[in-house]
Amino acid sequence: MKVNFYATLRDIVGSKTLEIEVQPGTTVGQLLDRIIRTYPRIKAELFDEAGNLYRHVHVFVNGRDIPYLENVLDTILDPNDTINIFPAVGGGCG
């Protein structure tokens, strides 16, 4: 499975894209857990202290943001899916 990382997440994983082998039945949440086990620093960028995905973090499965998928983090992935993970993006002047 191709997992693309953007902005500051690329610095954490050391690459724009990772190829991650997943077993049939793997969910989005399980994939994220696996990424966190390999790159522990990424957890603070994706999840709050209660273990919830930050609202300003976007995880796309084949171009669809997971809050709009029926099963959100429990969405079952296909090994041919493409995942895009975007961290919070801030900017501008206030």
MODELLER restraints for C-alpha pairs under 7 A, 6 or more apart:
rsr = mdl.restraints
at = mdl.atoms
rsr.add(forms.Gaussian(group=physical.xy_distance, feature=features.Distance(at['CA:1:A'], at['CA:19:A']), mean=5.41, stdev=0.5))
rsr.add(forms.Gaussian(group=physical.xy_distance, feature=features.Distance(at['CA:1:A'], at['CA:20:A']), mean=5.08, stdev=0.5))
rsr.add(forms.Gaussian(group=physical.xy_distance, feature=features.Distance(at['CA:1:A'], at['CA:21:A']), mean=5.78, stdev=0.5))
rsr.add(forms.Gaussian(group=physical.xy_distance, feature=features.Distance(at['CA:1:A'], at['CA:22:A']), mean=6.81, stdev=0.5))
rsr.add(forms.Gaussian(group=physical.xy_distance, feature=features.Distance(at['CA:1:A'], at['CA:79:A']), mean=5.14, stdev=0.5))
rsr.add(forms.Gaussian(group=physical.xy_distance, feature=features.Distance(at['CA:1:A'], at['CA:80:A']), mean=5.57, stdev=0.5))
rsr.add(forms.Gaussian(group=physical.xy_distance, feature=features.Distance(at['CA:1:A'], at['CA:81:A']), mean=5.97, stdev=0.5))
rsr.add(forms.Gaussian(group=physical.xy_distance, feature=features.Distance(at['CA:1:A'], at['CA:82:A']), mean=6.30, stdev=0.5))
rsr.add(forms.Gaussian(group=physical.xy_distance, feature=features.Distance(at['CA:2:A'], at['CA:17:A']), mean=6.72, stdev=0.5))
rsr.add(forms.Gaussian(group=physical.xy_distance, feature=features.Distance(at['CA:2:A'], at['CA:18:A']), mean=5.91, stdev=0.5))
rsr.add(forms.Gaussian(group=physical.xy_distance, feature=features.Distance(at['CA:2:A'], at['CA:19:A']), mean=4.76, stdev=0.5))
rsr.add(forms.Gaussian(group=physical.xy_distance, feature=features.Distance(at['CA:2:A'], at['CA:20:A']), mean=6.42, stdev=0.5))
rsr.add(forms.Gaussian(group=physical.xy_distance, feature=features.Distance(at['CA:2:A'], at['CA:81:A']), mean=6.97, stdev=0.5))
rsr.add(forms.Gaussian(group=physical.xy_distance, feature=features.Distance(at['CA:2:A'], at['CA:82:A']), mean=5.06, stdev=0.5))
rsr.add(forms.Gaussian(group=physical.xy_distance, feature=features.Distance(at['CA:2:A'], at['CA:83:A']), mean=6.27, stdev=0.5))
rsr.add(forms.Gaussian(group=physical.xy_distance, feature=features.Distance(at['CA:3:A'], at['CA:17:A']), mean=5.56, stdev=0.5))
rsr.add(forms.Gaussian(group=physical.xy_distance, feature=features.Distance(at['CA:3:A'], at['CA:18:A']), mean=5.24, stdev=0.5))
rsr.add(forms.Gaussian(group=physical.xy_distance, feature=features.Distance(at['CA:3:A'], at['CA:19:A']), mean=6.29, stdev=0.5))
rsr.add(forms.Gaussian(group=physical.xy_distance, feature=features.Distance(at['CA:3:A'], at['CA:82:A']), mean=6.01, stdev=0.5))
rsr.add(forms.Gaussian(group=physical.xy_distance, feature=features.Distance(at['CA:3:A'], at['CA:83:A']), mean=4.65, stdev=0.5))
rsr.add(forms.Gaussian(group=physical.xy_distance, feature=features.Distance(at['CA:3:A'], at['CA:84:A']), mean=5.88, stdev=0.5))
rsr.add(forms.Gaussian(group=physical.xy_distance, feature=features.Distance(at['CA:4:A'], at['CA:16:A']), mean=5.76, stdev=0.5))
rsr.add(forms.Gaussian(group=physical.xy_distance, feature=features.Distance(at['CA:4:A'], at['CA:17:A']), mean=4.40, stdev=0.5))
rsr.add(forms.Gaussian(group=physical.xy_distance, feature=features.Distance(at['CA:4:A'], at['CA:18:A']), mean=6.54, stdev=0.5))
rsr.add(forms.Gaussian(group=physical.xy_distance, feature=features.Distance(at['CA:4:A'], at['CA:83:A']), mean=6.08, stdev=0.5))
rsr.add(forms.Gaussian(group=physical.xy_distance, feature=features.Distance(at['CA:4:A'], at['CA:84:A']), mean=4.71, stdev=0.5))
rsr.add(forms.Gaussian(group=physical.xy_distance, feature=features.Distance(at['CA:4:A'], at['CA:85:A']), mean=6.23, stdev=0.5))
rsr.add(forms.Gaussian(group=physical.xy_distance, feature=features.Distance(at['CA:5:A'], at['CA:16:A']), mean=5.31, stdev=0.5))
rsr.add(forms.Gaussian(group=physical.xy_distance, feature=features.Distance(at['CA:5:A'], at['CA:17:A']), mean=6.14, stdev=0.5))
rsr.add(forms.Gaussian(group=physical.xy_distance, feature=features.Distance(at['CA:5:A'], at['CA:84:A']), mean=6.08, stdev=0.5))
rsr.add(forms.Gaussian(group=physical.xy_distance, feature=features.Distance(at['CA:5:A'], at['CA:85:A']), mean=5.13, stdev=0.5))
rsr.add(forms.Gaussian(group=physical.xy_distance, feature=features.Distance(at['CA:5:A'], at['CA:86:A']), mean=6.47, stdev=0.5))
rsr.add(forms.Gaussian(group=physical.xy_distance, feature=features.Distance(at['CA:6:A'], at['CA:16:A']), mean=6.78, stdev=0.5))
rsr.add(forms.Gaussian(group=physical.xy_distance, feature=features.Distance(at['CA:6:A'], at['CA:85:A']), mean=6.39, stdev=0.5))
rsr.add(forms.Gaussian(group=physical.xy_distance, feature=features.Distance(at['CA:6:A'], at['CA:86:A']), mean=5.30, stdev=0.5))
rsr.add(forms.Gaussian(group=physical.xy_distance, feature=features.Distance(at['CA:6:A'], at['CA:87:A']), mean=6.98, stdev=0.5))
rsr.add(forms.Gaussian(group=physical.xy_distance, feature=features.Distance(at['CA:7:A'], at['CA:87:A']), mean=6.97, stdev=0.5))
rsr.add(forms.Gaussian(group=physical.xy_distance, feature=features.Distance(at['CA:9:A'], at['CA:42:A']), mean=6.96, stdev=0.5))
rsr.add(forms.Gaussian(group=physical.xy_distance, feature=features.Distance(at['CA:9:A'], at['CA:87:A']), mean=6.75, stdev=0.5))
rsr.add(forms.Gaussian(group=physical.xy_distance, feature=features.Distance(at['CA:10:A'], at['CA:16:A']), mean=5.42, stdev=0.5))
rsr.add(forms.Gaussian(group=physical.xy_distance, feature=features.Distance(at['CA:12:A'], at['CA:41:A']), mean=6.82, stdev=0.5))
rsr.add(forms.Gaussian(group=physical.xy_distance, feature=features.Distance(at['CA:12:A'], at['CA:42:A']), mean=6.50, stdev=0.5))
rsr.add(forms.Gaussian(group=physical.xy_distance, feature=features.Distance(at['CA:13:A'], at['CA:39:A']), mean=6.38, stdev=0.5))
rsr.add(forms.Gaussian(group=physical.xy_distance, feature=features.Distance(at['CA:22:A'], at['CA:79:A']), mean=6.03, stdev=0.5))
rsr.add(forms.Gaussian(group=physical.xy_distance, feature=features.Distance(at['CA:24:A'], at['CA:78:A']), mean=6.84, stdev=0.5))
rsr.add(forms.Gaussian(group=physical.xy_distance, feature=features.Distance(at['CA:25:A'], at['CA:76:A']), mean=5.63, stdev=0.5))
rsr.add(forms.Gaussian(group=physical.xy_distance, feature=features.Distance(at['CA:25:A'], at['CA:77:A']), mean=6.61, stdev=0.5))
rsr.add(forms.Gaussian(group=physical.xy_distance, feature=features.Distance(at['CA:26:A'], at['CA:76:A']), mean=5.63, stdev=0.5))
rsr.add(forms.Gaussian(group=physical.xy_distance, feature=features.Distance(at['CA:26:A'], at['CA:77:A']), mean=5.72, stdev=0.5))
rsr.add(forms.Gaussian(group=physical.xy_distance, feature=features.Distance(at['CA:27:A'], at['CA:73:A']), mean=6.64, stdev=0.5))
rsr.add(forms.Gaussian(group=physical.xy_distance, feature=features.Distance(at['CA:27:A'], at['CA:74:A']), mean=5.24, stdev=0.5))
rsr.add(forms.Gaussian(group=physical.xy_distance, feature=features.Distance(at['CA:27:A'], at['CA:75:A']), mean=5.23, stdev=0.5))
rsr.add(forms.Gaussian(group=physical.xy_distance, feature=features.Distance(at['CA:27:A'], at['CA:76:A']), mean=4.26, stdev=0.5))
rsr.add(forms.Gaussian(group=physical.xy_distance, feature=features.Distance(at['CA:27:A'], at['CA:77:A']), mean=5.53, stdev=0.5))
rsr.add(forms.Gaussian(group=physical.xy_distance, feature=features.Distance(at['CA:28:A'], at['CA:73:A']), mean=4.97, stdev=0.5))
rsr.add(forms.Gaussian(group=physical.xy_distance, feature=features.Distance(at['CA:28:A'], at['CA:74:A']), mean=6.03, stdev=0.5))
rsr.add(forms.Gaussian(group=physical.xy_distance, feature=features.Distance(at['CA:28:A'], at['CA:75:A']), mean=5.74, stdev=0.5))
rsr.add(forms.Gaussian(group=physical.xy_distance, feature=features.Distance(at['CA:28:A'], at['CA:76:A']), mean=6.52, stdev=0.5))
rsr.add(forms.Gaussian(group=physical.xy_distance, feature=features.Distance(at['CA:28:A'], at['CA:77:A']), mean=6.55, stdev=0.5))
rsr.add(forms.Gaussian(group=physical.xy_distance, feature=features.Distance(at['CA:29:A'], at['CA:73:A']), mean=4.73, stdev=0.5))
rsr.add(forms.Gaussian(group=physical.xy_distance, feature=features.Distance(at['CA:29:A'], at['CA:74:A']), mean=6.15, stdev=0.5))
rsr.add(forms.Gaussian(group=physical.xy_distance, feature=features.Distance(at['CA:36:A'], at['CA:42:A']), mean=6.07, stdev=0.5))
rsr.add(forms.Gaussian(group=physical.xy_distance, feature=features.Distance(at['CA:36:A'], at['CA:43:A']), mean=5.75, stdev=0.5))
rsr.add(forms.Gaussian(group=physical.xy_distance, feature=features.Distance(at['CA:45:A'], at['CA:87:A']), mean=6.67, stdev=0.5))
rsr.add(forms.Gaussian(group=physical.xy_distance, feature=features.Distance(at['CA:46:A'], at['CA:53:A']), mean=5.69, stdev=0.5))
rsr.add(forms.Gaussian(group=physical.xy_distance, feature=features.Distance(at['CA:46:A'], at['CA:54:A']), mean=5.93, stdev=0.5))
rsr.add(forms.Gaussian(group=physical.xy_distance, feature=features.Distance(at['CA:46:A'], at['CA:57:A']), mean=6.26, stdev=0.5))
rsr.add(forms.Gaussian(group=physical.xy_distance, feature=features.Distance(at['CA:46:A'], at['CA:87:A']), mean=6.95, stdev=0.5))
rsr.add(forms.Gaussian(group=physical.xy_distance, feature=features.Distance(at['CA:47:A'], at['CA:53:A']), mean=4.37, stdev=0.5))
rsr.add(forms.Gaussian(group=physical.xy_distance, feature=features.Distance(at['CA:47:A'], at['CA:54:A']), mean=5.39, stdev=0.5))
rsr.add(forms.Gaussian(group=physical.xy_distance, feature=features.Distance(at['CA:48:A'], at['CA:54:A']), mean=6.04, stdev=0.5))
rsr.add(forms.Gaussian(group=physical.xy_distance, feature=features.Distance(at['CA:56:A'], at['CA:88:A']), mean=5.23, stdev=0.5))
rsr.add(forms.Gaussian(group=physical.xy_distance, feature=features.Distance(at['CA:57:A'], at['CA:86:A']), mean=5.81, stdev=0.5))
rsr.add(forms.Gaussian(group=physical.xy_distance, feature=features.Distance(at['CA:57:A'], at['CA:87:A']), mean=4.84, stdev=0.5))
rsr.add(forms.Gaussian(group=physical.xy_distance, feature=features.Distance(at['CA:57:A'], at['CA:88:A']), mean=5.30, stdev=0.5))
rsr.add(forms.Gaussian(group=physical.xy_distance, feature=features.Distance(at['CA:58:A'], at['CA:65:A']), mean=6.34, stdev=0.5))
rsr.add(forms.Gaussian(group=physical.xy_distance, feature=features.Distance(at['CA:58:A'], at['CA:85:A']), mean=5.84, stdev=0.5))
rsr.add(forms.Gaussian(group=physical.xy_distance, feature=features.Distance(at['CA:58:A'], at['CA:86:A']), mean=5.08, stdev=0.5))
rsr.add(forms.Gaussian(group=physical.xy_distance, feature=features.Distance(at['CA:58:A'], at['CA:87:A']), mean=6.65, stdev=0.5))
rsr.add(forms.Gaussian(group=physical.xy_distance, feature=features.Distance(at['CA:59:A'], at['CA:65:A']), mean=5.67, stdev=0.5))
rsr.add(forms.Gaussian(group=physical.xy_distance, feature=features.Distance(at['CA:59:A'], at['CA:66:A']), mean=5.92, stdev=0.5))
rsr.add(forms.Gaussian(group=physical.xy_distance, feature=features.Distance(at['CA:59:A'], at['CA:83:A']), mean=6.93, stdev=0.5))
rsr.add(forms.Gaussian(group=physical.xy_distance, feature=features.Distance(at['CA:59:A'], at['CA:84:A']), mean=5.71, stdev=0.5))
rsr.add(forms.Gaussian(group=physical.xy_distance, feature=features.Distance(at['CA:59:A'], at['CA:85:A']), mean=4.58, stdev=0.5))
rsr.add(forms.Gaussian(group=physical.xy_distance, feature=features.Distance(at['CA:59:A'], at['CA:86:A']), mean=6.40, stdev=0.5))
rsr.add(forms.Gaussian(group=physical.xy_distance, feature=features.Distance(at['CA:60:A'], at['CA:66:A']), mean=5.84, stdev=0.5))
rsr.add(forms.Gaussian(group=physical.xy_distance, feature=features.Distance(at['CA:60:A'], at['CA:83:A']), mean=5.53, stdev=0.5))
rsr.add(forms.Gaussian(group=physical.xy_distance, feature=features.Distance(at['CA:60:A'], at['CA:84:A']), mean=5.02, stdev=0.5))
rsr.add(forms.Gaussian(group=physical.xy_distance, feature=features.Distance(at['CA:60:A'], at['CA:85:A']), mean=6.45, stdev=0.5))
rsr.add(forms.Gaussian(group=physical.xy_distance, feature=features.Distance(at['CA:61:A'], at['CA:81:A']), mean=6.68, stdev=0.5))
rsr.add(forms.Gaussian(group=physical.xy_distance, feature=features.Distance(at['CA:61:A'], at['CA:82:A']), mean=5.96, stdev=0.5))
rsr.add(forms.Gaussian(group=physical.xy_distance, feature=features.Distance(at['CA:61:A'], at['CA:83:A']), mean=4.84, stdev=0.5))
rsr.add(forms.Gaussian(group=physical.xy_distance, feature=features.Distance(at['CA:61:A'], at['CA:84:A']), mean=6.77, stdev=0.5))
rsr.add(forms.Gaussian(group=physical.xy_distance, feature=features.Distance(at['CA:62:A'], at['CA:81:A']), mean=6.00, stdev=0.5))
rsr.add(forms.Gaussian(group=physical.xy_distance, feature=features.Distance(at['CA:62:A'], at['CA:82:A']), mean=5.19, stdev=0.5))
rsr.add(forms.Gaussian(group=physical.xy_distance, feature=features.Distance(at['CA:62:A'], at['CA:83:A']), mean=6.29, stdev=0.5))
rsr.add(forms.Gaussian(group=physical.xy_distance, feature=features.Distance(at['CA:66:A'], at['CA:72:A']), mean=5.03, stdev=0.5))
rsr.add(forms.Gaussian(group=physical.xy_distance, feature=features.Distance(at['CA:66:A'], at['CA:73:A']), mean=6.98, stdev=0.5))
